[in-house]
Amino acid sequence: MDIMMPEMDGYEAMRQIRKQPRYRQLPIIALTAKAMKGDKAKCIEAGANDYLSKPVDTDKLISLMRVWLYR
């Protein structure tokens, strides 16, 4: 989930996704280009399972996807 989206930011998008019962278990990895102190906590609070800052380390992203998709 990209946090900096044009019409609805990623935080709100995650909140809306989590409101839907069928998506409560959907793994969400938040991505942000403007990594600031407290961003990870804010993303987790909004519904993300994990967090990465850009530029994305592809190996780390794949590793996180493996963790969250196989739970």
All heavy atoms as TSV, in Angstrom:
chain	resi	resn	atom	element	x	y	z
A	1	MET	N	N	0.855	-1.171	0.000
A	1	MET	CA	C	0.000	0.000	0.000
A	1	MET	C	C	0.901	1.234	0.000
A	1	MET	O	O	1.690	1.410	0.913
A	1	MET	CB	C	-0.876	-0.024	1.247
A	1	MET	CG	C	-1.688	1.229	1.464
A	1	MET	SD	S	-3.003	1.500	0.267
A	1	MET	CE	C	-4.043	0.100	0.569
A	2	ASP	N	N	0.757	2.036	-1.013
A	2	ASP	CA	C	1.505	3.300	-1.071
A	2	ASP	C	C	0.789	4.315	-0.185
A	2	ASP	O	O	-0.414	4.515	-0.299
A	2	ASP	CB	C	1.569	3.786	-2.512
A	2	ASP	CG	C	2.553	4.926	-2.709
A	2	ASP	OD1	O	3.062	5.470	-1.704
A	2	ASP	OD2	O	2.813	5.274	-3.865
A	3	ILE	N	N	1.519	4.942	0.700
A	3	ILE	CA	C	0.924	5.904	1.625
A	3	ILE	C	C	0.564	7.215	0.926
A	3	ILE	O	O	-0.454	7.821	1.221
A	3	ILE	CB	C	1.870	6.176	2.825
A	3	ILE	CG1	C	2.103	4.877	3.601
A	3	ILE	CG2	C	1.325	7.260	3.736
A	3	ILE	CD1	C	0.845	4.229	4.127
A	4	MET	N	N	1.363	7.636	-0.024
A	4	MET	CA	C	1.143	8.916	-0.701
A	4	MET	C	C	0.382	8.730	-2.011
A	4	MET	O	O	0.940	8.791	-3.093
A	4	MET	CB	C	2.481	9.604	-0.985
A	4	MET	CG	C	3.270	9.879	0.253
A	4	MET	SD	S	2.335	10.916	1.342
A	4	MET	CE	C	3.598	11.936	1.996
A	5	MET	N	N	-0.913	8.492	-1.899
A	5	MET	CA	C	-1.745	8.350	-3.093
A	5	MET	C	C	-2.501	9.660	-3.318
A	5	MET	O	O	-2.721	10.422	-2.373
A	5	MET	CB	C	-2.710	7.176	-2.926
A	5	MET	CG	C	-1.990	5.851	-2.803
A	5	MET	SD	S	-3.066	4.403	-2.878
A	5	MET	CE	C	-4.196	4.663	-1.543
A	6	PRO	N	N	-2.923	9.927	-4.563
A	6	PRO	CA	C	-3.496	11.231	-4.892
A	6	PRO	C	C	-4.839	11.582	-4.251
A	6	PRO	O	O	-4.984	12.656	-3.695
A	6	PRO	CB	C	-3.610	11.207	-6.412
A	6	PRO	CG	C	-3.490	9.797	-6.814
A	6	PRO	CD	C	-2.764	9.071	-5.718
A	7	GLU	N	N	-5.828	10.728	-4.312
A	7	GLU	CA	C	-7.159	11.111	-3.829
A	7	GLU	C	C	-7.436	10.674	-2.399
A	7	GLU	O	O	-8.056	11.398	-1.632
A	7	GLU	CB	C	-8.230	10.571	-4.767
A	7	GLU	CG	C	-8.190	11.267	-6.116
A	7	GLU	CD	C	-9.333	10.847	-6.999
A	7	GLU	OE1	O	-10.421	10.581	-6.478
A	7	GLU	OE2	O	-9.117	10.801	-8.220
A	8	MET	N	N	-7.006	9.495	-2.063
A	8	MET	CA	C	-7.187	8.970	-0.709
A	8	MET	C	C	-5.822	8.449	-0.261
A	8	MET	O	O	-5.249	7.596	-0.929
A	8	MET	CB	C	-8.204	7.820	-0.707
A	8	MET	CG	C	-8.374	7.181	0.654
A	8	MET	SD	S	-9.397	5.667	0.669
A	8	MET	CE	C	-10.974	6.286	0.187
A	9	ASP	N	N	-5.303	8.975	0.843
A	9	ASP	CA	C	-3.978	8.503	1.257
A	9	ASP	C	C	-4.051	7.055	1.730
A	9	ASP	O	O	-5.124	6.500	1.977
A	9	ASP	CB	C	-3.350	9.425	2.300
A	9	ASP	CG	C	-4.039	9.398	3.661
A	9	ASP	OD1	O	-4.709	8.404	3.989
A	9	ASP	OD2	O	-3.879	10.378	4.403
A	10	GLY	N	N	-2.901	6.439	1.822
A	10	GLY	CA	C	-2.820	5.031	2.189
A	10	GLY	C	C	-3.380	4.729	3.561
A	10	GLY	O	O	-3.930	3.647	3.786
A	11	TYR	N	N	-3.246	5.661	4.484
A	11	TYR	CA	C	-3.784	5.440	5.831
A	11	TYR	C	C	-5.299	5.237	5.775
A	11	TYR	O	O	-5.834	4.298	6.358
A	11	TYR	CB	C	-3.486	6.631	6.756
A	11	TYR	CG	C	-2.022	6.911	6.946
A	11	TYR	CD1	C	-1.463	8.108	6.491
A	11	TYR	CD2	C	-1.188	6.008	7.590
A	11	TYR	CE1	C	-0.123	8.384	6.675
A	11	TYR	CE2	C	0.164	6.279	7.776
A	11	TYR	CZ	C	0.697	7.472	7.314
A	11	TYR	OH	O	2.025	7.751	7.485
A	12	GLU	N	N	-5.973	6.126	5.072
A	12	GLU	CA	C	-7.434	6.029	4.955
A	12	GLU	C	C	-7.832	4.796	4.150
A	12	GLU	O	O	-8.808	4.120	4.484
A	12	GLU	CB	C	-8.018	7.292	4.324
A	12	GLU	CG	C	-9.535	7.305	4.275
A	12	GLU	CD	C	-10.204	7.184	5.641
A	12	GLU	OE1	O	-9.609	7.602	6.657
A	12	GLU	OE2	O	-11.343	6.664	5.691
A	13	ALA	N	N	-7.078	4.499	3.099
A	13	ALA	CA	C	-7.372	3.313	2.290
A	13	ALA	C	C	-7.279	2.052	3.143
A	13	ALA	O	O	-8.152	1.176	3.068
A	13	ALA	CB	C	-6.423	3.233	1.107
A	14	MET	N	N	-6.254	1.965	3.985
A	14	MET	CA	C	-6.117	0.790	4.855
A	14	MET	C	C	-7.265	0.708	5.864
A	14	MET	O	O	-7.786	-0.379	6.129
A	14	MET	CB	C	-4.769	0.803	5.579
A	14	MET	CG	C	-3.603	0.520	4.659
A	14	MET	SD	S	-2.017	0.356	5.501
A	14	MET	CE	C	-1.653	2.062	5.932
A	15	ARG	N	N	-7.652	1.848	6.409
A	15	ARG	CA	C	-8.784	1.846	7.343
A	15	ARG	C	C	-10.057	1.342	6.666
A	15	ARG	O	O	-10.820	0.570	7.243
A	15	ARG	CB	C	-9.009	3.253	7.904
A	15	ARG	CG	C	-7.978	3.666	8.918
A	15	ARG	CD	C	-8.329	5.020	9.553
A	15	ARG	NE	N	-7.165	5.590	10.159
A	15	ARG	CZ	C	-6.366	6.506	9.612
A	15	ARG	NH1	N	-6.645	7.003	8.425
A	15	ARG	NH2	N	-5.308	6.948	10.249
A	16	GLN	N	N	-10.285	1.792	5.438
A	16	GLN	CA	C	-11.475	1.372	4.699
A	16	GLN	C	C	-11.418	-0.126	4.369
A	16	GLN	O	O	-12.426	-0.824	4.445
A	16	GLN	CB	C	-11.637	2.192	3.415
A	16	GLN	CG	C	-11.936	3.654	3.649
A	16	GLN	CD	C	-13.224	3.868	4.422
A	16	GLN	OE1	O	-14.227	3.207	4.193
A	16	GLN	NE2	N	-13.189	4.804	5.360
A	17	ILE	N	N	-10.251	-0.601	4.004
A	17	ILE	CA	C	-10.076	-2.030	3.712
A	17	ILE	C	C	-10.369	-2.856	4.957
A	17	ILE	O	O	-11.083	-3.852	4.911
A	17	ILE	CB	C	-8.653	-2.315	3.187
A	17	ILE	CG1	C	-8.503	-1.747	1.768
A	17	ILE	CG2	C	-8.338	-3.812	3.219
A	17	ILE	CD1	C	-7.072	-1.707	1.258
A	18	ARG	N	N	-9.827	-2.443	6.085
A	18	ARG	CA	C	-9.996	-3.204	7.337
A	18	ARG	C	C	-11.427	-3.180	7.870
A	18	ARG	O	O	-11.817	-4.062	8.624
A	18	ARG	CB	C	-9.041	-2.690	8.411
A	18	ARG	CG	C	-7.577	-2.944	8.101
A	18	ARG	CD	C	-7.284	-4.427	8.038
A	18	ARG	NE	N	-5.847	-4.647	7.873
A	18	ARG	CZ	C	-5.334	-5.599	7.130
A	18	ARG	NH1	N	-6.121	-6.434	6.476
A	18	ARG	NH2	N	-4.029	-5.733	7.042
A	19	LYS	N	N	-12.228	-2.227	7.447
A	19	LYS	CA	C	-13.633	-2.180	7.857
A	19	LYS	C	C	-14.436	-3.326	7.239
A	19	LYS	O	O	-15.473	-3.699	7.755
A	19	LYS	CB	C	-14.279	-0.854	7.439
A	19	LYS	CG	C	-13.926	0.302	8.321
A	19	LYS	CD	C	-14.662	1.541	7.853
A	19	LYS	CE	C	-14.320	2.749	8.684
A	19	LYS	NZ	N	-15.016	3.951	8.193
A	20	GLN	N	N	-13.951	-3.845	6.127
A	20	GLN	CA	C	-14.659	-4.908	5.417
A	20	GLN	C	C	-14.233	-6.267	5.981
A	20	GLN	O	O	-13.062	-6.624	5.901
A	20	GLN	CB	C	-14.353	-4.844	3.930
A	20	GLN	CG	C	-14.793	-3.528	3.309
A	20	GLN	CD	C	-14.448	-3.459	1.852
A	20	GLN	OE1	O	-14.750	-4.382	1.103
A	20	GLN	NE2	N	-13.804	-2.374	1.450
A	21	PRO	N	N	-15.171	-7.014	6.546
A	21	PRO	CA	C	-14.838	-8.291	7.180
A	21	PRO	C	C	-14.019	-9.244	6.304
A	21	PRO	O	O	-13.106	-9.894	6.794
A	21	PRO	CB	C	-16.201	-8.895	7.516
A	21	PRO	CG	C	-17.108	-7.718	7.642
A	21	PRO	CD	C	-16.597	-6.708	6.645
A	22	ARG	N	N	-14.308	-9.284	5.015
A	22	ARG	CA	C	-13.587	-10.234	4.155
A	22	ARG	C	C	-12.118	-9.858	3.952
A	22	ARG	O	O	-11.330	-10.679	3.499
A	22	ARG	CB	C	-14.294	-10.376	2.816
A	22	ARG	CG	C	-14.256	-9.127	1.981
A	22	ARG	CD	C	-14.974	-9.331	0.680
A	22	ARG	NE	N	-14.928	-8.112	-0.087
A	22	ARG	CZ	C	-15.861	-7.707	-0.885
A	22	ARG	NH1	N	-16.931	-8.426	-1.058
A	22	ARG	NH2	N	-15.743	-6.580	-1.540
A	23	TYR	N	N	-11.743	-8.619	4.282
A	23	TYR	CA	C	-10.353	-8.176	4.102
A	23	TYR	C	C	-9.599	-7.965	5.412
A	23	TYR	O	O	-8.486	-7.470	5.412
A	23	TYR	CB	C	-10.303	-6.886	3.288
A	23	TYR	CG	C	-10.797	-7.062	1.877
A	23	TYR	CD1	C	-11.768	-6.226	1.355
A	23	TYR	CD2	C	-10.308	-8.075	1.062
A	23	TYR	CE1	C	-12.234	-6.387	0.059
A	23	TYR	CE2	C	-10.767	-8.248	-0.227
A	23	TYR	CZ	C	-11.723	-7.398	-0.725
A	23	TYR	OH	O	-12.176	-7.576	-2.001
A	24	ARG	N	N	-10.178	-8.364	6.521
A	24	ARG	CA	C	-9.510	-8.148	7.808
A	24	ARG	C	C	-8.211	-8.936	7.928
A	24	ARG	O	O	-7.304	-8.519	8.630
A	24	ARG	CB	C	-10.455	-8.478	8.953
A	24	ARG	CG	C	-11.511	-7.417	9.092
A	24	ARG	CD	C	-12.100	-7.364	10.473
A	24	ARG	NE	N	-13.080	-6.283	10.518
A	24	ARG	CZ	C	-14.347	-6.452	10.803
A	24	ARG	NH1	N	-14.801	-7.647	11.110
A	24	ARG	NH2	N	-15.167	-5.424	10.808
A	25	GLN	N	N	-8.120	-10.064	7.251
A	25	GLN	CA	C	-6.918	-10.898	7.314
A	25	GLN	C	C	-5.969	-10.661	6.131
A	25	GLN	O	O	-4.922	-11.290	6.058
A	25	GLN	CB	C	-7.304	-12.376	7.379
A	25	GLN	CG	C	-8.126	-12.732	8.598
A	25	GLN	CD	C	-7.421	-12.403	9.908
A	25	GLN	OE1	O	-6.233	-12.668	10.069
A	25	GLN	NE2	N	-8.143	-11.791	10.828
A	26	LEU	N	N	-6.336	-9.775	5.218
A	26	LEU	CA	C	-5.506	-9.475	4.054
A	26	LEU	C	C	-4.193	-8.833	4.491
A	26	LEU	O	O	-4.203	-7.818	5.182
A	26	LEU	CB	C	-6.242	-8.515	3.119
A	26	LEU	CG	C	-5.488	-8.053	1.876
A	26	LEU	CD1	C	-5.417	-9.197	0.876
A	26	LEU	CD2	C	-6.191	-6.849	1.266
A	27	PRO	N	N	-3.050	-9.408	4.121
A	27	PRO	CA	C	-1.777	-8.791	4.497
A	27	PRO	C	C	-1.564	-7.465	3.749
A	27	PRO	O	O	-1.767	-7.397	2.538
A	27	PRO	CB	C	-0.723	-9.809	4.065
A	27	PRO	CG	C	-1.463	-11.065	3.807
A	27	PRO	CD	C	-2.857	-10.681	3.457
A	28	ILE	N	N	-1.185	-6.435	4.479
A	28	ILE	CA	C	-0.890	-5.135	3.873
A	28	ILE	C	C	0.504	-4.702	4.321
A	28	ILE	O	O	0.784	-4.629	5.514
A	28	ILE	CB	C	-1.913	-4.057	4.291
A	28	ILE	CG1	C	-3.319	-4.427	3.826
A	28	ILE	CG2	C	-1.504	-2.687	3.741
A	28	ILE	CD1	C	-4.399	-3.475	4.316
A	29	ILE	N	N	1.349	-4.403	3.349
A	29	ILE	CA	C	2.674	-3.852	3.621
A	29	ILE	C	C	2.645	-2.410	3.141
A	29	ILE	O	O	2.425	-2.140	1.964
A	29	ILE	CB	C	3.784	-4.642	2.901
A	29	ILE	CG1	C	3.775	-6.098	3.376
A	29	ILE	CG2	C	5.146	-3.989	3.159
A	29	ILE	CD1	C	4.680	-7.011	2.595
A	30	ALA	N	N	2.838	-1.486	4.060
A	30	ALA	CA	C	2.802	-0.058	3.733
A	30	ALA	C	C	4.152	0.382	3.181
A	30	ALA	O	O	5.200	-0.032	3.676
A	30	ALA	CB	C	2.457	0.750	4.975
A	31	LEU	N	N	4.111	1.234	2.145
A	31	LEU	CA	C	5.327	1.789	1.537
A	31	LEU	C	C	5.247	3.303	1.565
A	31	LEU	O	O	4.208	3.865	1.228
A	31	LEU	CB	C	5.443	1.336	0.074
A	31	LEU	CG	C	5.453	-0.159	-0.189
A	31	LEU	CD1	C	5.386	-0.422	-1.682
A	31	LEU	CD2	C	6.685	-0.793	0.409
A	32	THR	N	N	6.329	3.944	1.958
A	32	THR	CA	C	6.341	5.403	1.952
A	32	THR	C	C	7.690	5.938	1.494
A	32	THR	O	O	8.733	5.363	1.797
A	32	THR	CB	C	5.979	5.979	3.337
A	32	THR	OG1	O	5.898	7.391	3.242
A	32	THR	CG2	C	6.969	5.592	4.400
A	33	ALA	N	N	7.641	7.023	0.754
A	33	ALA	CA	C	8.870	7.657	0.271
A	33	ALA	C	C	9.409	8.653	1.292
A	33	ALA	O	O	10.596	8.913	1.343
A	33	ALA	CB	C	8.608	8.371	-1.057
A	34	LYS	N	N	8.529	9.203	2.087
A	34	LYS	CA	C	8.921	10.213	3.066
A	34	LYS	C	C	8.934	9.596	4.457
A	34	LYS	O	O	8.030	9.803	5.256
A	34	LYS	CB	C	7.958	11.390	3.029
A	34	LYS	CG	C	7.954	12.113	1.702
A	34	LYS	CD	C	6.974	13.252	1.734
A	34	LYS	CE	C	6.968	13.986	0.400
A	34	LYS	NZ	N	6.017	15.083	0.388
A	35	ALA	N	N	9.957	8.790	4.721
A	35	ALA	CA	C	10.048	8.101	6.011
A	35	ALA	C	C	10.352	9.106	7.119
A	35	ALA	O	O	11.365	9.784	7.101
A	35	ALA	CB	C	11.120	7.029	5.960
A	36	MET	N	N	9.416	9.206	8.047
A	36	MET	CA	C	9.573	10.117	9.171
A	36	MET	C	C	9.366	9.337	10.469
A	36	MET	O	O	8.759	8.261	10.469
A	36	MET	CB	C	8.569	11.260	9.065
A	36	MET	CG	C	8.749	12.093	7.810
A	36	MET	SD	S	7.501	13.374	7.635
A	36	MET	CE	C	8.008	14.492	8.925
A	37	LYS	N	N	9.848	9.892	11.554
A	37	LYS	CA	C	9.702	9.262	12.850
A	37	LYS	C	C	8.213	9.040	13.142
A	37	LYS	O	O	7.390	9.932	12.955
A	37	LYS	CB	C	10.319	10.153	13.931
A	37	LYS	CG	C	10.362	9.510	15.287
A	37	LYS	CD	C	11.057	10.405	16.290
A	37	LYS	CE	C	11.079	9.739	17.649
A	37	LYS	NZ	N	11.768	10.541	18.648
A	38	GLY	N	N	7.882	7.851	13.580
A	38	GLY	CA	C	6.502	7.535	13.914
A	38	GLY	C	C	5.676	6.994	12.767
A	38	GLY	O	O	4.542	6.569	12.972
A	39	ASP	N	N	6.218	6.984	11.548
A	39	ASP	CA	C	5.465	6.497	10.389
A	39	ASP	C	C	5.063	5.035	10.528
A	39	ASP	O	O	3.938	4.664	10.217
A	39	ASP	CB	C	6.268	6.656	9.092
A	39	ASP	CG	C	6.166	8.043	8.504
A	39	ASP	OD1	O	5.371	8.854	9.023
A	39	ASP	OD2	O	6.871	8.316	7.522
A	40	LYS	N	N	6.005	4.203	10.984
A	40	LYS	CA	C	5.696	2.778	11.096
A	40	LYS	C	C	4.525	2.563	12.057
A	40	LYS	O	O	3.579	1.845	11.732
A	40	LYS	CB	C	6.907	1.982	11.561
A	40	LYS	CG	C	6.644	0.497	11.614
A	40	LYS	CD	C	7.875	-0.299	11.938
A	40	LYS	CE	C	7.559	-1.790	11.911
A	40	LYS	NZ	N	8.735	-2.606	12.124
A	41	ALA	N	N	4.564	3.206	13.204
A	41	ALA	CA	C	3.484	3.061	14.181
A	41	ALA	C	C	2.158	3.550	13.608
A	41	ALA	O	O	1.113	2.926	13.807
A	41	ALA	CB	C	3.823	3.809	15.462
A	42	LYS	N	N	2.201	4.646	12.874
A	42	LYS	CA	C	0.990	5.200	12.272
A	42	LYS	C	C	0.412	4.233	11.227
A	42	LYS	O	O	-0.799	4.057	11.143
A	42	LYS	CB	C	1.312	6.556	11.638
A	42	LYS	CG	C	0.116	7.359	11.235
A	42	LYS	CD	C	0.523	8.752	10.789
A	42	LYS	CE	C	-0.668	9.560	10.321
A	42	LYS	NZ	N	-0.296	10.890	9.848
A	43	CYS	N	N	1.286	3.598	10.458
A	43	CYS	CA	C	0.838	2.639	9.449
A	43	CYS	C	C	0.217	1.402	10.101
A	43	CYS	O	O	-0.833	0.929	9.668
A	43	CYS	CB	C	2.008	2.219	8.560
A	43	CYS	SG	S	2.551	3.497	7.420
A	44	ILE	N	N	0.865	0.895	11.134
A	44	ILE	CA	C	0.345	-0.273	11.839
A	44	ILE	C	C	-1.014	0.051	12.460
A	44	ILE	O	O	-1.961	-0.738	12.382
A	44	ILE	CB	C	1.341	-0.762	12.911
A	44	ILE	CG1	C	2.700	-1.135	12.290
A	44	ILE	CG2	C	0.766	-1.914	13.725
A	44	ILE	CD1	C	2.696	-2.239	11.274
A	45	GLU	N	N	-1.123	1.227	13.041
A	45	GLU	CA	C	-2.382	1.660	13.643
A	45	GLU	C	C	-3.499	1.757	12.602
A	45	GLU	O	O	-4.654	1.456	12.880
A	45	GLU	CB	C	-2.196	3.014	14.324
A	45	GLU	CG	C	-3.424	3.526	15.027
A	45	GLU	CD	C	-3.192	4.888	15.666
A	45	GLU	OE1	O	-2.185	5.031	16.377
A	45	GLU	OE2	O	-4.014	5.787	15.431
A	46	ALA	N	N	-3.145	2.158	11.385
A	46	ALA	CA	C	-4.136	2.311	10.316
A	46	ALA	C	C	-4.544	0.971	9.703
A	46	ALA	O	O	-5.523	0.909	8.961
A	46	ALA	CB	C	-3.600	3.240	9.229
A	47	GLY	N	N	-3.777	-0.098	10.000
A	47	GLY	CA	C	-4.173	-1.406	9.496
A	47	GLY	C	C	-3.111	-2.183	8.758
A	47	GLY	O	O	-3.368	-3.306	8.312
A	48	ALA	N	N	-1.917	-1.629	8.609
A	48	ALA	CA	C	-0.845	-2.346	7.925
A	48	ALA	C	C	-0.294	-3.450	8.817
A	48	ALA	O	O	-0.309	-3.343	10.038
A	48	ALA	CB	C	0.284	-1.393	7.537
A	49	ASN	N	N	0.197	-4.497	8.185
A	49	ASN	CA	C	0.859	-5.565	8.926
A	49	ASN	C	C	2.345	-5.275	9.075
A	49	ASN	O	O	2.976	-5.715	10.029
A	49	ASN	CB	C	0.704	-6.903	8.202
A	49	ASN	CG	C	-0.734	-7.328	8.136
A	49	ASN	OD1	O	-1.408	-7.029	7.159
A	49	ASN	ND2	N	-1.211	-7.990	9.168
A	50	ASP	N	N	2.892	-4.549	8.103
A	50	ASP	CA	C	4.311	-4.227	8.123
A	50	ASP	C	C	4.554	-2.956	7.335
A	50	ASP	O	O	3.623	-2.403	6.758
A	50	ASP	CB	C	5.139	-5.379	7.540
A	50	ASP	CG	C	6.365	-5.692	8.384
A	50	ASP	OD1	O	7.056	-4.737	8.788
A	50	ASP	OD2	O	6.609	-6.875	8.642
A	51	TYR	N	N	5.806	-2.521	7.284
A	51	TYR	CA	C	6.146	-1.199	6.753
A	51	TYR	C	C	7.526	-1.235	6.104
A	51	TYR	O	O	8.447	-1.853	6.647
A	51	TYR	CB	C	6.134	-0.227	7.926
A	51	TYR	CG	C	6.715	1.134	7.667
A	51	TYR	CD1	C	5.922	2.169	7.216
A	51	TYR	CD2	C	8.063	1.387	7.899
A	51	TYR	CE1	C	6.441	3.431	6.994
A	51	TYR	CE2	C	8.596	2.648	7.682
A	51	TYR	CZ	C	7.789	3.661	7.231
A	51	TYR	OH	O	8.310	4.909	7.009
A	52	LEU	N	N	7.658	-0.588	4.962
A	52	LEU	CA	C	8.944	-0.396	4.291
A	52	LEU	C	C	9.023	1.031	3.778
A	52	LEU	O	O	8.014	1.607	3.367
A	52	LEU	CB	C	9.078	-1.325	3.081
A	52	LEU	CG	C	9.356	-2.792	3.324
A	52	LEU	CD1	C	9.324	-3.549	1.997
A	52	LEU	CD2	C	10.694	-2.987	3.995
A	53	SER	N	N	10.227	1.581	3.792
A	53	SER	CA	C	10.404	2.909	3.206
A	53	SER	C	C	11.038	2.762	1.821
A	53	SER	O	O	11.698	1.766	1.533
A	53	SER	CB	C	11.266	3.790	4.105
A	53	SER	OG	O	12.533	3.211	4.292
A	54	LYS	N	N	10.790	3.735	0.984
A	54	LYS	CA	C	11.361	3.756	-0.362
A	54	LYS	C	C	12.724	4.419	-0.313
A	54	LYS	O	O	12.940	5.267	0.530
A	54	LYS	CB	C	10.437	4.521	-1.315
A	54	LYS	CG	C	9.107	3.855	-1.535
A	54	LYS	CD	C	8.255	4.707	-2.446
A	54	LYS	CE	C	6.854	4.155	-2.583
A	54	LYS	NZ	N	6.013	5.020	-3.415
A	55	PRO	N	N	13.637	4.087	-1.172
A	55	PRO	CA	C	13.517	3.088	-2.232
A	55	PRO	C	C	13.411	1.684	-1.622
A	55	PRO	O	O	14.080	1.361	-0.644
A	55	PRO	CB	C	14.785	3.241	-3.052
A	55	PRO	CG	C	15.773	3.855	-2.127
A	55	PRO	CD	C	14.978	4.678	-1.150
A	56	VAL	N	N	12.561	0.891	-2.220
A	56	VAL	CA	C	12.275	-0.440	-1.686
A	56	VAL	C	C	13.416	-1.394	-1.997
A	56	VAL	O	O	13.867	-1.492	-3.132
A	56	VAL	CB	C	10.955	-0.987	-2.271
A	56	VAL	CG1	C	10.714	-2.413	-1.833
A	56	VAL	CG2	C	9.804	-0.097	-1.871
A	57	ASP	N	N	13.855	-2.078	-0.957
A	57	ASP	CA	C	14.833	-3.155	-1.107
A	57	ASP	C	C	14.020	-4.380	-1.536
A	57	ASP	O	O	13.238	-4.920	-0.745
A	57	ASP	CB	C	15.532	-3.394	0.228
A	57	ASP	CG	C	16.508	-4.550	0.204
A	57	ASP	OD1	O	16.403	-5.431	-0.680
A	57	ASP	OD2	O	17.373	-4.581	1.098
A	58	THR	N	N	14.167	-4.790	-2.778
A	58	THR	CA	C	13.356	-5.859	-3.348
A	58	THR	C	C	13.466	-7.146	-2.539
A	58	THR	O	O	12.453	-7.819	-2.303
A	58	THR	CB	C	13.753	-6.128	-4.813
A	58	THR	OG1	O	13.709	-4.899	-5.526
A	58	THR	CG2	C	12.820	-7.116	-5.475
A	59	ASP	N	N	14.657	-7.491	-2.105
A	59	ASP	CA	C	14.830	-8.717	-1.327
A	59	ASP	C	C	14.065	-8.645	-0.012
A	59	ASP	O	O	13.441	-9.625	0.418
A	59	ASP	CB	C	16.308	-8.991	-1.045
A	59	ASP	CG	C	17.087	-9.348	-2.303
A	59	ASP	OD1	O	16.480	-9.923	-3.236
A	59	ASP	OD2	O	18.292	-9.062	-2.347
A	60	LYS	N	N	14.083	-7.486	0.621
A	60	LYS	CA	C	13.358	-7.322	1.878
A	60	LYS	C	C	11.846	-7.396	1.644
A	60	LYS	O	O	11.118	-8.011	2.420
A	60	LYS	CB	C	13.729	-6.002	2.545
A	60	LYS	CG	C	13.191	-5.884	3.941
A	60	LYS	CD	C	13.790	-4.722	4.686
A	60	LYS	CE	C	13.267	-4.717	6.112
A	60	LYS	NZ	N	13.869	-3.672	6.903
A	61	LEU	N	N	11.367	-6.773	0.566
A	61	LEU	CA	C	9.945	-6.825	0.238
A	61	LEU	C	C	9.498	-8.263	-0.004
A	61	LEU	O	O	8.478	-8.704	0.524
A	61	LEU	CB	C	9.635	-5.960	-0.987
A	61	LEU	CG	C	8.195	-6.012	-1.491
A	61	LEU	CD1	C	7.213	-5.568	-0.419
A	61	LEU	CD2	C	8.052	-5.163	-2.747
A	62	ILE	N	N	10.256	-9.005	-0.764
A	62	ILE	CA	C	9.909	-10.402	-1.043
A	62	ILE	C	C	9.919	-11.218	0.243
A	62	ILE	O	O	9.033	-12.039	0.476
A	62	ILE	CB	C	10.856	-10.996	-2.109
A	62	ILE	CG1	C	10.561	-10.344	-3.463
A	62	ILE	CG2	C	10.705	-12.516	-2.197
A	62	ILE	CD1	C	11.557	-10.660	-4.550
A	63	SER	N	N	10.892	-10.957	1.101
A	63	SER	CA	C	10.955	-11.651	2.382
A	63	SER	C	C	9.717	-11.366	3.231
A	63	SER	O	O	9.115	-12.280	3.807
A	63	SER	CB	C	12.221	-11.234	3.127
A	63	SER	OG	O	12.268	-11.825	4.393
A	64	LEU	N	N	9.314	-10.083	3.296
A	64	LEU	CA	C	8.117	-9.722	4.056
A	64	LEU	C	C	6.861	-10.343	3.452
A	64	LEU	O	O	5.971	-10.795	4.174
A	64	LEU	CB	C	7.954	-8.203	4.119
A	64	LEU	CG	C	8.870	-7.458	5.069
A	64	LEU	CD1	C	8.676	-5.959	4.923
A	64	LEU	CD2	C	8.619	-7.891	6.502
A	65	MET	N	N	6.805	-10.381	2.136
A	65	MET	CA	C	5.647	-10.992	1.474
A	65	MET	C	C	5.560	-12.476	1.823
A	65	MET	O	O	4.480	-12.988	2.095
A	65	MET	CB	C	5.729	-10.788	-0.036
A	65	MET	CG	C	5.486	-9.346	-0.444
A	65	MET	SD	S	5.809	-9.022	-2.179
A	65	MET	CE	C	4.532	-9.989	-2.947
A	66	ARG	N	N	6.701	-13.141	1.842
A	66	ARG	CA	C	6.700	-14.563	2.213
A	66	ARG	C	C	6.202	-14.748	3.638
A	66	ARG	O	O	5.411	-15.652	3.924
A	66	ARG	CB	C	8.105	-15.143	2.079
A	66	ARG	CG	C	8.501	-15.405	0.664
A	66	ARG	CD	C	9.842	-16.118	0.590
A	66	ARG	NE	N	10.196	-16.352	-0.789
A	66	ARG	CZ	C	11.333	-15.979	-1.339
A	66	ARG	NH1	N	12.270	-15.382	-0.612
A	66	ARG	NH2	N	11.564	-16.215	-2.595
A	67	VAL	N	N	6.655	-13.898	4.528
A	67	VAL	CA	C	6.226	-13.985	5.925
A	67	VAL	C	C	4.713	-13.814	6.038
A	67	VAL	O	O	4.033	-14.637	6.644
A	67	VAL	CB	C	6.937	-12.912	6.796
A	67	VAL	CG1	C	6.292	-12.794	8.154
A	67	VAL	CG2	C	8.419	-13.237	6.924
A	68	TRP	N	N	4.188	-12.759	5.438
A	68	TRP	CA	C	2.766	-12.438	5.621
A	68	TRP	C	C	1.827	-13.298	4.795
A	68	TRP	O	O	0.689	-13.526	5.184
A	68	TRP	CB	C	2.536	-10.962	5.378
A	68	TRP	CG	C	3.137	-10.142	6.469
A	68	TRP	CD1	C	4.254	-9.373	6.385
A	68	TRP	CD2	C	2.700	-10.062	7.820
A	68	TRP	NE1	N	4.536	-8.813	7.610
A	68	TRP	CE2	C	3.585	-9.223	8.508
A	68	TRP	CE3	C	1.638	-10.618	8.524
A	68	TRP	CZ2	C	3.443	-8.920	9.857
A	68	TRP	CZ3	C	1.490	-10.323	9.873
A	68	TRP	CH2	C	2.389	-9.483	10.517
A	69	LEU	N	N	2.266	-13.783	3.642
A	69	LEU	CA	C	1.380	-14.597	2.811
A	69	LEU	C	C	1.237	-16.030	3.309
A	69	LEU	O	O	0.252	-16.694	3.005
A	69	LEU	CB	C	1.859	-14.605	1.355
A	69	LEU	CG	C	1.676	-13.276	0.615
A	69	LEU	CD1	C	2.320	-13.357	-0.756
A	69	LEU	CD2	C	0.203	-12.916	0.503
A	70	TYR	N	N	2.200	-16.485	4.077
A	70	TYR	CA	C	2.147	-17.877	4.542
A	70	TYR	C	C	1.713	-18.013	5.979
A	70	TYR	O	O	1.888	-19.041	6.591
A	70	TYR	CB	C	3.488	-18.564	4.276
A	70	TYR	CG	C	3.770	-18.650	2.811
A	70	TYR	CD1	C	4.747	-17.867	2.222
A	70	TYR	CD2	C	3.009	-19.490	1.990
A	70	TYR	CE1	C	4.974	-17.912	0.854
A	70	TYR	CE2	C	3.225	-19.538	0.620
A	70	TYR	CZ	C	4.217	-18.754	0.069
A	70	TYR	OH	O	4.444	-18.806	-1.279
A	71	ARG	N	N	1.134	-16.978	6.554
A	71	ARG	CA	C	0.615	-17.066	7.924
A	71	ARG	C	C	-0.790	-17.534	7.913
A	71	ARG	O	O	-1.566	-17.354	7.071
A	71	ARG	CB	C	0.696	-15.694	8.611
A	71	ARG	CG	C	2.107	-15.385	8.992
A	71	ARG	CD	C	2.152	-14.195	9.853
A	71	ARG	NE	N	3.533	-14.079	10.302
A	71	ARG	CZ	C	3.913	-13.365	11.318
A	71	ARG	NH1	N	3.057	-12.667	11.992
A	71	ARG	NH2	N	5.170	-13.306	11.660
